[in-house]
Amino acid sequence: MTDRTGISDRAAASRIAVIDLLGLLAFGELTAFERLATDARMAPTLLDKIALARMAAAEFAHFETVQEHLLRMGADPEEAMGPFVVPLTVFHNLTAPADWLESLVKVYVGDNIVADFYREIASVLAPDARELVLEVLADTGHAAFAVERVRAAIEANPSVAGRLALWARRLMGEALTQAQRVAVDREALTGLLAGMGDLQALVDMFDRIAQAHAARMEALGLSA
């Protein structure tokens, strides 16, 4: 079936799904910029502040990339981001780090769990949209920076490892819950999940996300 503009229902649904996913990514990148800039205030050294400021700038550049793509699609970036302001804000309020080390774990563990989820969804997108999502989710230096700082802190004071492991597990639960909730609440995103295959395919997807999380925990020197 087509509408009066000649666009099929399937094509229209696909366009809405892409706009939803890009709106979600755009607000996620904007929020990441704000958080990293704020976290820089907790940095113990000037070099750490500079490193986080550089990462924040990279996140804002990613936001602008997604915004430009939305505009080229004829979508309003503010409208595309609108549905995700509340759920992402709630997530970040629930997982506000108490100190510098918790902020690093959140950047490395929490953000990457969500990123893995979006990468999986992107697998069913058209090539141009998929490449954009993967570009925006590319590491901007967070990984090596976080691993180096957290491992050094644990070596200096092994007692912090238990607290950070508990924090990482909490991030895992909150991030997956929020990502699933957002996807289910938005009909277009639910359609993308359905397009990934049967129930077993979704189970396999979450297994891959869990395995990636375990690998990151090991890299940090924490127990999964």
MDAnalysis code that builds the backbone (N, CA, C; Angstrom):
import MDAnalysis as mda
import numpy as np

u = mda.Universe.empty(672, n_residues=224, atom_resindex=np.repeat(np.arange(224), 3), trajectory=True)
u.add_TopologyAttr("name", ["N", "CA", "C"] * 224)
u.add_TopologyAttr("resid", np.arange(1, 225))
u.add_TopologyAttr("resname", ["MET", "THR", "ASP", "ARG", "THR", "GLY", "ILE", "SER", "ASP", "ARG", "ALA", "ALA", "ALA", "SER", "ARG", "ILE", "ALA", "VAL", "ILE", "ASP", "LEU", "LEU", "GLY", "LEU", "LEU", "ALA", "PHE", "GLY", "GLU", "LEU", "THR", "ALA", "PHE", "GLU", "ARG", "LEU", "ALA", "THR", "ASP", "ALA", "ARG", "MET", "ALA", "PRO", "THR", "LEU", "LEU", "ASP", "LYS", "ILE", "ALA", "LEU", "ALA", "ARG", "MET", "ALA", "ALA", "ALA", "GLU", "PHE", "ALA", "HIS", "PHE", "GLU", "THR", "VAL", "GLN", "GLU", "HIS", "LEU", "LEU", "ARG", "MET", "GLY", "ALA", "ASP", "PRO", "GLU", "GLU", "ALA", "MET", "GLY", "PRO", "PHE", "VAL", "VAL", "PRO", "LEU", "THR", "VAL", "PHE", "HIS", "ASN", "LEU", "THR", "ALA", "PRO", "ALA", "ASP", "TRP", "LEU", "GLU", "SER", "LEU", "VAL", "LYS", "VAL", "TYR", "VAL", "GLY", "ASP", "ASN", "ILE", "VAL", "ALA", "ASP", "PHE", "TYR", "ARG", "GLU", "ILE", "ALA", "SER", "VAL", "LEU", "ALA", "PRO", "ASP", "ALA", "ARG", "GLU", "LEU", "VAL", "LEU", "GLU", "VAL", "LEU", "ALA", "ASP", "THR", "GLY", "HIS", "ALA", "ALA", "PHE", "ALA", "VAL", "GLU", "ARG", "VAL", "ARG", "ALA", "ALA", "ILE", "GLU", "ALA", "ASN", "PRO", "SER", "VAL", "ALA", "GLY", "ARG", "LEU", "ALA", "LEU", "TRP", "ALA", "ARG", "ARG", "LEU", "MET", "GLY", "GLU", "ALA", "LEU", "THR", "GLN", "ALA", "GLN", "ARG", "VAL", "ALA", "VAL", "ASP", "ARG", "GLU", "ALA", "LEU", "THR", "GLY", "LEU", "LEU", "ALA", "GLY", "MET", "GLY", "ASP", "LEU", "GLN", "ALA", "LEU", "VAL", "ASP", "MET", "PHE", "ASP", "ARG", "ILE", "ALA", "GLN", "ALA", "HIS", "ALA", "ALA", "ARG", "MET", "GLU", "ALA", "LEU", "GLY", "LEU", "SER", "ALA"])
u.atoms.positions = np.array([
    [0.853, -1.193, 0.000],
    [0.000, 0.000, 0.000],
    [0.887, 1.240, 0.000],
    [0.446, 2.273, -0.723],
    [1.185, 3.536, -0.763],
    [0.263, 4.669, -0.397],
    [0.855, 5.761, 0.120],
    [0.035, 6.932, 0.412],
    [0.005, 7.818, -0.813],
    [-0.555, 9.010, -0.673],
    [-0.731, 9.890, -1.824],
    [0.594, 10.390, -2.382],
    [1.679, 10.303, -1.601],
    [2.985, 10.738, -2.099],
    [3.718, 9.600, -2.788],
    [3.106, 8.413, -2.796],
    [3.739, 7.281, -3.442],
    [4.669, 6.506, -2.537],
    [4.750, 6.884, -1.265],
    [5.624, 6.195, -0.317],
    [4.881, 5.012, 0.267],
    [5.473, 3.839, 0.203],
    [4.818, 2.641, 0.726],
    [4.760, 2.704, 2.242],
    [3.810, 1.961, 2.821],
    [3.700, 1.901, 4.281],
    [4.986, 1.373, 4.895],
    [5.584, 0.384, 4.239],
    [6.812, -0.204, 4.770],
    [7.949, 0.809, 4.759],
    [8.061, 1.555, 3.666],
    [9.122, 2.558, 3.565],
    [8.913, 3.666, 4.589],
    [7.645, 4.056, 4.787],
    [7.343, 5.111, 5.755],
    [7.689, 4.644, 7.165],
    [7.356, 3.386, 7.481],
    [7.673, 2.848, 8.807],
    [9.175, 2.764, 9.017],
    [9.900, 2.396, 7.954],
    [11.355, 2.310, 8.037],
    [11.966, 3.678, 8.278],
    [11.431, 4.696, 7.617],
    [11.943, 6.053, 7.794],
    [11.721, 6.523, 9.224],
    [10.533, 6.257, 9.761],
    [10.231, 6.651, 11.142],
    [11.173, 5.946, 12.109],
    [11.445, 4.660, 11.848],
    [12.340, 3.906, 12.726],
    [13.741, 4.497, 12.722],
    [14.221, 4.862, 11.540],
    [15.563, 5.452, 11.438],
    [15.602, 6.796, 12.154],
    [14.563, 7.605, 11.982],
    [14.505, 8.905, 12.659],
    [14.482, 8.713, 14.166],
    [13.723, 7.722, 14.632],
    [13.673, 7.435, 16.071],
    [15.057, 7.059, 16.599],
    [15.712, 6.135, 15.902],
    [17.023, 5.684, 16.366],
    [18.037, 6.827, 16.335],
    [17.998, 7.635, 15.290],
    [18.932, 8.755, 15.201],
    [18.598, 9.841, 16.227],
    [17.314, 10.034, 16.501],
    [16.938, 10.987, 17.547],
    [17.445, 10.537, 18.895],
    [17.334, 9.242, 19.146],
    [17.840, 8.660, 20.387],
    [19.352, 8.832, 20.481],
    [20.051, 8.552, 19.384],
    [21.501, 8.709, 19.374],
    [21.908, 10.172, 19.555],
    [21.206, 11.056, 18.873],
    [21.542, 12.475, 18.962],
    [21.432, 12.974, 20.392],
    [20.340, 12.626, 21.067],
    [20.198, 13.083, 22.448],
    [21.206, 12.381, 23.353],
    [21.502, 11.125, 23.048],
    [22.513, 10.415, 23.818],
    [23.879, 11.068, 23.707],
    [24.236, 11.498, 22.495],
    [25.528, 12.155, 22.300],
    [25.554, 13.535, 22.964],
    [24.446, 14.248, 22.885],
    [24.375, 15.553, 23.532],
    [24.507, 15.408, 25.044],
    [23.847, 14.393, 25.581],
    [23.926, 14.134, 27.018],
    [25.336, 13.707, 27.416],
    [25.980, 12.895, 26.566],
    [27.349, 12.454, 26.853],
    [28.292, 13.650, 26.906],
    [28.097, 14.588, 26.004],
    [28.901, 15.814, 26.013],
    [28.745, 16.558, 27.335],
    [27.503, 16.728, 27.755],
    [27.236, 17.444, 29.009],
    [27.835, 16.713, 30.206],
    [27.672, 15.379, 30.234],
    [28.170, 14.606, 31.365],
    [29.683, 14.638, 31.454],
    [30.353, 14.472, 30.320],
    [31.811, 14.471, 30.341],
    [32.355, 15.826, 30.770],
    [31.701, 16.891, 30.306],
    [32.126, 18.225, 30.715],
    [31.950, 18.410, 32.219],
    [30.850, 17.861, 32.755],
    [30.613, 17.938, 34.199],
    [31.590, 17.062, 34.970],
    [31.822, 15.841, 34.464],
    [32.737, 14.919, 35.135],
    [34.156, 15.473, 35.192],
    [34.498, 16.305, 34.232],
    [35.848, 16.876, 34.215],
    [36.127, 17.667, 35.485],
    [35.078, 18.170, 36.119],
    [35.268, 18.932, 37.357],
    [35.746, 18.038, 38.495],
    [35.487, 16.710, 38.400],
    [35.927, 15.781, 39.433],
    [37.318, 15.222, 39.156],
    [37.860, 15.538, 37.989],
    [39.157, 14.984, 37.604],
    [40.245, 15.424, 38.582],
    [41.102, 14.484, 38.994],
    [42.118, 14.806, 40.000],
    [43.309, 15.602, 39.477],
    [43.536, 15.581, 38.172],
    [44.680, 16.315, 37.631],
    [44.254, 17.148, 36.427],
    [45.076, 18.097, 36.079],
    [44.803, 18.941, 34.917],
    [44.801, 18.117, 33.635],
    [45.718, 17.146, 33.536],
    [45.759, 16.288, 32.349],
    [44.465, 15.497, 32.197],
    [43.909, 15.037, 33.327],
    [42.637, 14.316, 33.273],
    [41.508, 15.230, 32.813],
    [41.511, 16.467, 33.292],
    [40.488, 17.426, 32.863],
    [40.558, 17.659, 31.358],
    [41.785, 17.809, 30.862],
    [41.973, 18.050, 29.428],
    [41.490, 16.843, 28.620],
    [41.820, 15.637, 29.105],
    [41.412, 14.421, 28.397],
    [39.893, 14.328, 28.303],
    [39.200, 14.606, 29.407],
    [37.736, 14.534, 29.390],
    [37.134, 15.644, 28.534],
    [37.753, 16.806, 28.567],
    [37.258, 17.901, 27.726],
    [37.378, 17.535, 26.252],
    [38.465, 16.861, 25.902],
    [38.662, 16.435, 24.511],
    [37.607, 15.403, 24.115],
    [37.312, 14.487, 25.039],
    [36.273, 13.488, 24.764],
    [34.902, 14.145, 24.627],
    [34.638, 15.133, 25.482],
    [33.362, 15.843, 25.406],
    [33.201, 16.519, 24.048],
    [34.285, 17.121, 23.566],
    [34.241, 17.778, 22.257],
    [33.946, 16.766, 21.155],
    [34.517, 15.554, 21.277],
    [34.267, 14.515, 20.277],
    [32.804, 14.084, 20.296],
    [32.216, 13.997, 21.493],
    [30.806, 13.624, 21.596],
    [29.913, 14.692, 20.962],
    [30.264, 15.956, 21.165],
    [29.449, 17.015, 20.562],
    [29.568, 16.980, 19.035],
    [30.760, 16.645, 18.544],
    [30.930, 16.507, 17.092],
    [30.057, 15.373, 16.561],
    [29.952, 14.283, 17.326],
    [29.063, 13.187, 16.931],
    [27.605, 13.649, 16.909],
    [27.223, 14.436, 17.908],
    [25.862, 14.976, 17.943],
    [25.580, 15.783, 16.667],
    [26.527, 16.634, 16.294],
    [26.330, 17.461, 15.105],
    [26.236, 16.607, 13.847],
    [26.985, 15.509, 13.785],
    [26.921, 14.615, 12.634],
    [25.524, 14.007, 12.492],
    [24.975, 13.547, 13.604],
    [23.630, 12.959, 13.567],
    [22.590, 14.025, 13.236],
    [22.746, 15.196, 13.832],
    [21.816, 16.294, 13.567],
    [21.781, 16.633, 12.080],
    [22.948, 16.687, 11.461],
    [23.015, 17.004, 10.032],
    [22.337, 15.923, 9.194],
    [22.499, 14.672, 9.588],
    [21.863, 13.581, 8.847],
    [20.347, 13.669, 8.967],
    [19.854, 13.982, 10.161],
    [18.417, 14.142, 10.340],
    [17.873, 15.268, 9.462],
    [18.602, 16.359, 9.405],
    [18.166, 17.485, 8.573],
    [18.129, 17.095, 7.099],
    [19.128, 16.314, 6.668],
    [19.139, 15.867, 5.272],
    [17.960, 14.947, 4.973],
    [17.480, 14.254, 6.000],
    [16.305, 13.389, 5.827],
    [15.007, 14.188, 5.831],
    [15.104, 15.493, 6.143],
    [13.909, 16.311, 6.236],
    [13.236, 16.222, 7.584],
    [13.973, 15.739, 8.586],
    [13.428, 15.599, 9.939],
    [13.893, 16.748, 10.822],
    [13.074, 17.099, 11.793],
    [13.419, 18.128, 12.765],
    [14.188, 17.455, 13.906],
    [15.473, 17.785, 14.108],
    [16.255, 17.118, 15.159],
    [15.647, 17.253, 16.551],
    [15.085, 18.426, 16.855],
    [14.494, 18.610, 18.181],
    [13.301, 17.682, 18.375],
    [12.462, 17.569, 17.350],
    [11.314, 16.660, 17.441],
    [11.769, 15.206, 17.519],
    [12.831, 14.876, 16.780],
    [13.333, 13.504, 16.798],
    [13.887, 13.132, 18.170],
    [14.517, 14.074, 18.846],
    [15.095, 13.805, 20.163],
    [14.054, 13.847, 21.276],
    [12.979, 14.583, 21.069],
    [11.998, 14.841, 22.109],
    [11.523, 13.638, 22.906],
    [11.134, 12.528, 22.243],
    [10.591, 11.382, 22.995],
    [11.597, 10.732, 23.946],
    [12.880, 11.032, 23.773],
    [13.906, 10.331, 24.547],
    [14.510, 11.176, 25.668],
    [14.055, 12.419, 25.771],
    [14.611, 13.301, 26.798],
    [14.317, 12.763, 28.196],
    [13.073, 12.400, 28.452],
    [12.697, 11.939, 29.793],
    [13.364, 10.612, 30.151],
    [13.251, 9.553, 29.326],
    [13.850, 8.279, 29.737],
    [15.362, 8.329, 29.921],
    [16.070, 9.052, 29.048],
    [17.519, 9.133, 29.205],
    [17.907, 9.990, 30.400],
    [17.124, 11.030, 30.656],
    [17.397, 11.865, 31.822],
    [17.169, 11.076, 33.109],
    [16.106, 10.277, 33.130],
    [15.828, 9.428, 34.294],
    [16.975, 8.453, 34.511],
    [17.442, 7.824, 33.431],
    [18.552, 6.872, 33.546],
    [19.789, 7.541, 34.147],
    [20.134, 8.704, 33.635],
    [21.343, 9.364, 34.119],
    [21.165, 9.882, 35.549],
    [19.958, 10.258, 35.900],
    [19.712, 10.670, 37.289],
    [19.838, 9.478, 38.245],
    [19.389, 8.314, 37.795],
    [19.472, 7.109, 38.621],
    [20.897, 6.587, 38.749],
    [21.746, 6.973, 37.803],
    [23.120, 6.453, 37.794],
    [24.142, 7.588, 37.864],
    [23.824, 8.597, 38.655],
    [24.768, 9.709, 38.821],
    [25.965, 9.225, 39.636],
    [27.196, 9.339, 39.112],
    [28.376, 8.864, 39.845],
    [28.658, 9.698, 41.081],
    [29.148, 9.019, 42.123],
    [29.440, 9.709, 43.380],
    [30.836, 10.302, 43.383],
    [31.718, 9.770, 42.530],
    [33.088, 10.276, 42.517],
    [33.723, 10.031, 41.157],
    [34.984, 10.386, 41.061],
    [35.743, 10.307, 39.816],
    [35.791, 8.883, 39.261],
    [36.076, 7.896, 40.114],
    [36.183, 6.523, 39.641],
    [34.847, 5.983, 39.152],
    [33.782, 6.313, 39.857],
    [32.459, 5.871, 39.397],
    [32.113, 6.510, 38.055],
    [32.530, 7.740, 37.856],
    [32.249, 8.400, 36.577],
    [32.988, 7.695, 35.439],
    [34.218, 7.245, 35.685],
    [34.981, 6.534, 34.659],
    [34.339, 5.183, 34.341],
    [33.895, 4.475, 35.373],
    [33.245, 3.186, 35.154],
    [31.949, 3.374, 34.375],
    [31.231, 4.450, 34.679],
    [29.983, 4.691, 33.949],
    [30.263, 4.968, 32.475],
    [31.282, 5.757, 32.196],
    [31.632, 6.062, 30.813],
    [32.005, 4.781, 30.065],
    [32.810, 3.949, 30.703],
    [33.334, 2.757, 30.029],
    [32.346, 1.599, 30.001],
    [31.692, 1.351, 31.119],
    [30.791, 0.197, 31.215],
    [29.359, 0.563, 30.819],
    [28.784, 1.535, 31.515],
    [27.383, 1.873, 31.281],
    [27.101, 2.346, 29.870],
    [27.884, 3.302, 29.400],
    [27.648, 3.850, 28.067],
    [27.847, 2.799, 26.983],
    [28.823, 1.909, 27.181],
    [29.099, 0.908, 26.155],
    [28.043, -0.184, 26.091],
    [27.375, -0.464, 27.200],
    [26.267, -1.428, 27.161],
    [25.163, -0.893, 26.249],
    [24.814, 0.365, 26.452],
    [23.784, 0.992, 25.617],
    [24.247, 1.045, 24.165],
    [25.517, 1.398, 23.951],
    [26.053, 1.476, 22.594],
    [25.986, 0.116, 21.900],
    [26.303, -0.952, 22.631],
    [26.216, -2.296, 22.051],
    [24.787, -2.601, 21.608],
    [23.818, -2.200, 22.422],
    [22.408, -2.429, 22.102],
    [22.033, -1.707, 20.805],
    [22.491, -0.452, 20.669],
    [22.169, 0.320, 19.462],
    [22.894, -0.235, 18.237],
    [24.105, -0.725, 18.426],
    [24.826, -1.331, 17.303],
    [24.078, -2.559, 16.783],
    [23.552, -3.330, 17.724],
    [22.798, -4.515, 17.325],
    [21.564, -4.117, 16.514],
    [20.842, -3.102, 16.983],
    [19.662, -2.640, 16.243],
    [20.061, -2.132, 14.862],
    [21.200, -1.443, 14.796],
    [21.654, -0.862, 13.529],
    [21.925, -1.922, 12.473],
    [22.095, -3.174, 12.891],
    [22.420, -4.238, 11.934],
    [21.318, -4.443, 10.900],
    [20.101, -4.002, 11.195],
    [18.991, -4.198, 10.252],
    [18.693, -2.926, 9.455],
    [19.496, -1.884, 9.630],
    [19.274, -0.644, 8.900],
    [19.896, -0.692, 7.510],
    [19.493, 0.251, 6.674],
    [20.124, 0.400, 5.367],
    [21.587, 0.799, 5.574],
    [22.461, 0.496, 4.609],
    [23.896, 0.724, 4.786],
    [24.286, 2.128, 5.222],
    [23.674, 3.167, 4.639],
    [24.085, 4.532, 4.987],
    [23.762, 4.858, 6.443],
    [22.569, 4.463, 6.883],
    [22.181, 4.708, 8.269],
    [23.013, 3.861, 9.228],
    [23.269, 2.608, 8.840],
    [24.078, 1.726, 9.689],
    [25.492, 2.282, 9.863],
    [26.088, 2.750, 8.781],
    [27.443, 3.308, 8.854],
    [27.477, 4.551, 9.739],
    [26.432, 5.368, 9.664],
    [26.367, 6.562, 10.503],
    [26.313, 6.178, 11.973],
    [25.458, 5.212, 12.305],
    [25.330, 4.778, 13.701],
    [26.662, 4.247, 14.216],
    [27.330, 3.420, 13.424],
    [28.609, 2.851, 13.855],
    [29.676, 3.932, 13.999],
    [29.636, 4.929, 13.123],
    [30.590, 6.041, 13.227],
    [30.373, 6.822, 14.519],
    [29.127, 7.111, 14.826],
    [28.808, 7.904, 16.016],
    [29.139, 7.141, 17.301],
    [28.995, 5.822, 17.257],
    [29.251, 5.013, 18.448],
    [30.716, 4.596, 18.586],
    [31.544, 5.021, 17.649],
    [32.963, 4.664, 17.729],
    [33.598, 5.263, 18.975],
    [34.553, 4.549, 19.531],
    [35.234, 4.997, 20.748],
    [36.006, 6.289, 20.477],
    [35.902, 7.238, 21.404],
    [36.596, 8.520, 21.256],
    [37.773, 8.629, 22.226],
    [38.251, 7.491, 22.685],
    [39.368, 7.486, 23.621],
    [38.958, 7.140, 25.036],
    [37.637, 6.949, 25.247],
    [37.135, 6.628, 26.584],
    [37.762, 5.344, 27.126],
    [37.823, 4.309, 26.268],
    [38.181, 2.974, 26.741],
    [39.555, 2.939, 27.393],
    [40.569, 3.302, 26.630],
    [41.932, 3.223, 27.154],
    [42.110, 4.137, 28.367],
    [41.506, 5.309, 28.306],
    [41.619, 6.273, 29.402],
    [41.008, 5.701, 30.686],
    [39.789, 5.176, 30.576],
    [39.098, 4.645, 31.755],
    [39.823, 3.434, 32.320],
    [40.222, 2.514, 31.457],
    [40.903, 1.306, 31.920],
    [42.197, 1.664, 32.644],
    [42.972, 2.539, 32.074],
    [44.250, 2.926, 32.697],
    [44.036, 3.547, 34.070],
    [43.085, 4.476, 34.179],
    [42.861, 5.178, 35.446],
    [42.268, 4.255, 36.512],
    [41.291, 3.423, 36.115],
    [40.646, 2.543, 37.101],
    [41.618, 1.472, 37.591],
    [42.351, 0.865, 36.687],
    [43.303, -0.164, 37.103],
    [44.373, 0.426, 38.028],
    [44.816, 1.632, 37.734],
    [45.822, 2.285, 38.577],
    [45.250, 2.541, 39.971],
    [43.991, 2.940, 40.027],
    [43.354, 3.218, 41.322],
    [43.208, 1.933, 42.136],
    [42.854, 0.834, 41.470],
    [42.710, -0.443, 42.173],
    [44.071, -0.937, 42.672],
    [45.088, -0.749, 41.862],
    [46.429, -1.153, 42.280],
    [46.878, -0.359, 43.509],
    [46.537, 0.930, 43.518],
    [46.925, 1.778, 44.645],
    [46.102, 1.490, 45.893],
    [44.823, 1.093, 45.683],
    [43.929, 0.829, 46.808],
    [42.964, -0.291, 46.430],
    [43.365, -1.554, 46.620],
    [42.549, -2.695, 46.194],
    [41.135, -2.701, 46.765],
    [40.916, -2.014, 47.865],
    [39.597, -2.031, 48.494],
    [38.514, -1.379, 47.644],
    [38.894, -0.542, 46.674],
    [37.877, 0.126, 45.844],
    [37.279, -0.817, 44.814],
    [37.940, -1.973, 44.565],
    [37.477, -2.873, 43.511],
    [36.071, -3.393, 43.773],
    [35.790, -3.770, 45.016],
    [34.467, -4.305, 45.340],
    [33.364, -3.286, 45.101],
    [33.597, -2.063, 45.548],
    [32.594, -1.005, 45.352],
    [32.356, -0.743, 43.869],
    [33.437, -0.686, 43.082],
    [33.291, -0.395, 41.664],
    [32.643, -1.554, 40.912],
    [32.890, -2.782, 41.355],
    [32.239, -3.935, 40.725],
    [30.727, -3.891, 40.952],
    [30.320, -3.555, 42.170],
    [28.886, -3.417, 42.463],
    [28.266, -2.302, 41.633],
    [28.982, -1.205, 41.508],
    [28.515, -0.070, 40.712],
    [28.346, -0.480, 39.246],
    [29.306, -1.230, 38.727],
    [29.230, -1.668, 37.331],
    [28.048, -2.594, 37.109],
    [27.781, -3.478, 38.075],
    [26.626, -4.372, 37.937],
    [25.317, -3.585, 37.962],
    [25.275, -2.558, 38.783],
    [24.084, -1.715, 38.811],
    [23.907, -1.006, 37.466],
    [24.999, -0.520, 36.913],
    [24.942, 0.145, 35.609],
    [24.433, -0.813, 34.538],
    [24.900, -2.039, 34.583],
    [24.474, -3.057, 33.613],
    [22.962, -3.222, 33.662],
    [22.422, -3.394, 34.860],
    [20.981, -3.583, 34.996],
    [20.182, -2.376, 34.541],
    [20.587, -1.195, 34.989],
    [19.857, 0.027, 34.638],
    [19.941, 0.315, 33.145],
    [21.120, 0.117, 32.549],
    [21.301, 0.426, 31.129],
    [20.454, -0.487, 30.251],
    [20.473, -1.779, 30.536],
    [19.677, -2.707, 29.732],
    [18.184, -2.476, 29.916],
    [17.779, -2.224, 31.158],
    [16.364, -1.952, 31.426],
    [15.895, -0.723, 30.662],
    [16.698, 0.330, 30.698],
    [16.307, 1.561, 30.027],
    [16.315, 1.407, 28.515],
    [17.319, 0.723, 27.980],
    [17.389, 0.524, 26.528],
    [16.203, -0.291, 26.031],
    [15.864, -1.360, 26.755],
    [14.722, -2.181, 26.362],
    [13.416, -1.395, 26.469],
    [13.286, -0.596, 27.528],
    [12.065, 0.174, 27.737],
    [11.865, 1.193, 26.618],
    [12.943, 1.868, 26.252],
    [12.850, 2.862, 25.182],
    [12.456, 2.193, 23.875],
    [13.098, 1.047, 23.581],
    [12.799, 0.358, 22.327],
    [11.352, -0.128, 22.279],
    [10.859, -0.643, 23.392],
    [9.495, -1.164, 23.431],
    [8.462, -0.039, 23.397],
    [8.767, 1.079, 24.051],
    [7.819, 2.196, 24.101],
    [7.641, 2.872, 22.744],
    [8.644, 2.763, 21.886],
    [8.567, 3.390, 20.563],
    [8.253, 2.306, 19.539],
    [7.077, 2.389, 18.946],
    [6.620, 1.342, 18.033],
    [7.593, 1.098, 16.887],
    [8.181, 2.181, 16.371],
    [9.104, 2.033, 15.241],
    [10.348, 1.270, 15.652],
    [10.860, 1.541, 16.859],
    [12.039, 0.825, 17.334],
    [11.705, -0.633, 17.635],
    [10.498, -0.873, 18.116],
    [10.055, -2.250, 18.332],
    [10.073, -3.013, 17.012],
    [9.682, -2.325, 15.951],
    [9.710, -2.933, 14.627],
    [11.115, -3.310, 14.201],
    [12.099, -2.472, 14.557],
    [13.492, -2.802, 14.235],
    [13.944, -4.043, 14.982],
    [13.561, -4.130, 16.256],
    [13.902, -5.324, 17.034],
    [13.265, -6.568, 16.419],
    [12.008, -6.431, 16.007],
    [11.310, -7.564, 15.395],
    [12.000, -7.976, 14.098],
    [12.566, -6.983, 13.397],
    [13.239, -7.270, 12.136],
    [14.553, -7.994, 12.303],
    [15.029, -8.135, 13.542],
    [16.298, -8.826, 13.779],
    [16.135, -10.337, 13.724],
    [14.889, -10.821, 13.735],
    [14.674, -12.258, 13.638],
    [13.766, -12.781, 14.731],
    [13.894, -14.071, 15.010],
    [13.022, -14.715, 15.986],
    [13.528, -14.490, 17.412],
    [12.847, -15.134, 18.349],
    [13.190, -14.979, 19.764],
    [14.626, -15.405, 20.046],
    [15.073, -16.472, 19.395],
    [16.439, -16.959, 19.632],
    [17.463, -15.915, 19.205],
    [17.166, -15.199, 18.111],
    [18.084, -14.155, 17.646],
    [18.211, -13.045, 18.691],
    [17.094, -12.717, 19.350],
    [17.137, -11.689, 20.398],
    [17.890, -12.195, 21.627],
    [17.696, -13.467, 21.961],
    [18.433, -14.062, 23.082],
    [19.932, -14.020, 22.787],
    [20.299, -14.366, 21.557],
    [21.713, -14.346, 21.160],
    [22.276, -12.922, 21.235],
    [21.451, -11.936, 20.874],
    [21.892, -10.547, 20.928],
    [22.243, -10.154, 22.361],
    [21.368, -10.474, 23.299],
    [21.628, -10.106, 24.693],
    [22.793, -10.910, 25.274],
    [23.009, -12.122, 24.768],
    [24.183, -12.887, 25.185],
    [25.464, -12.179, 24.735],
    [25.453, -11.655, 23.515],
    [26.636, -10.944, 23.011],
    [26.906, -9.688, 23.839],
    [25.835, -8.987, 24.204],
    [25.991, -7.786, 25.022],
    [26.562, -8.153, 26.385],
    [26.076, -9.247, 26.976],
    [26.567, -9.694, 28.281],
    [28.036, -10.099, 28.200],
    [28.415, -10.768, 27.118],
    [29.805, -11.179, 26.955],
    [30.728, -9.972, 26.798],
    [30.270, -8.965, 26.057],
    [31.072, -7.752, 25.891],
    [31.232, -7.040, 27.229],
    [30.161, -7.044, 28.034],
    [30.225, -6.440, 29.365],
    [31.250, -7.168, 30.230],
    [31.235, -8.491, 30.201],
    [32.179, -9.273, 31.001],
    [33.615, -8.979, 30.585],
    [33.830, -8.819, 29.279],
    [35.180, -8.516, 28.786],
    [35.644, -7.147, 29.281],
    [34.730, -6.188, 29.318],
    [35.100, -4.851, 29.807],
    [35.404, -4.883, 31.303],
    [34.620, -5.632, 32.047],
    [34.878, -5.757, 33.476],
    [36.257, -6.369, 33.710],
    [36.590, -7.364, 32.938],
    [37.915, -7.974, 33.077],
    [39.013, -6.981, 32.745],
    [38.788, -6.177, 31.713],
    [39.787, -5.172, 31.336],
    [40.009, -4.163, 32.450],
    [38.949, -3.866, 33.199],
    [39.059, -2.918, 34.309],
    [39.686, -3.556, 35.552],
    [39.757, -4.884, 35.565],
    [40.253, -5.561, 36.752],
    [39.167, -5.778, 37.762],
    [37.913, -5.856, 37.308],
    [36.766, -6.045, 38.191],
    [36.089, -7.378, 37.873],
    [35.404, -7.928, 38.849],
    [34.654, -9.166, 38.629],
    [33.299, -8.839, 38.057],
    [32.873, -9.622, 37.065],
    [31.591, -9.364, 36.403],
    [30.428, -9.745, 37.300],
])
